Amino acid sequence: MIKVVFFAALREKLACSELSIESDNISTVEQVKQHLIMQQPDWQAHIHNNALLSAVNNEMVPANHPVKSGDEVAFFPPVTGG
């Protein structure tokens, strides 16, 4: 199982804070995104946002980063400070 967590405005838009998905046939962050869209097609606009950031086990990673069972994958919108 891979734990998927959504933060900030993304969590609100999806009305979901976290879920778990089977790790079979999922080996990258991009494949996690694809799986989420297949399960929830109405999430596509939010998940395929080019500005969406991702982290695996609390480390910022690109979409081609590997994932495995037991990992936590987090998605969140870019943050600005001021």
N, C-alpha and C positions, 0 to 999 in steps of 0.2 A: 504494500500500500504506500502511496505517496500522499502526504498531507499537503493540501493547497490552501493558502491563506490569502485573503484579499484585504487591502488596507485603504483607509481614507475615503475619498469620494468614490473610488471604484467599488468598495464594499457597499456603499449606499446605492449606487446605480444598479448593482447586481442583486441587491437585497440578500446578500450572502456574505458571511464573514469567513467561513472555512468549510472545507469538505475533504473527503478522502476518495482517491481513485485507485483502481487496480493498476499495478505497475507493469503488467504484461504488455509487451509490445510498445512500451513508452521508454525512450532512452535519452531524450533531450527536453529542454524547457519548451522548445517549439512544439514538440509532440504533445506535451501537456496542454498547451494552448489549443491545438487541433482537437484533442480529446474533449476539452471543455466545450468547444463550439459544436462538436457533434452531439454532445449531450444536451446543450442549451443553445440552440441556434440564435436566439434573440440576444445572446451575449456577444456575438461576433463583432459588432461595432466597437465594443469596449475592450475586448481581448486583443483584437488586431490593431489597436491604436499604436502607431509607431513610437509614440512617446512613452508607452507603458514600460515601466522598469520591472526587473525581476531579480530575485535573489534565491539562492539555494543554500539552505542551512545558514542563513544570516549573512551570506556573502553575495555581493552584487555580481551578476553574471550575464553574459550575452545569451541570446536565444539558442545557440548551438551547444550550450553547456550540458554535459551529461547529467542525468538523474537516475536514481535507482530506488528500489524499495527501501522505505525508512526515511527518505529525504523529506524535508519540508521545502516546498516551493512557494514563494510569496510574490504577489503581483501588486504594484501600487503605481499611482500616477506620479509624475515628476513633482518634486517639492521645490518651492521657492522660499527664500528667506528674505529678511529685510530688517 
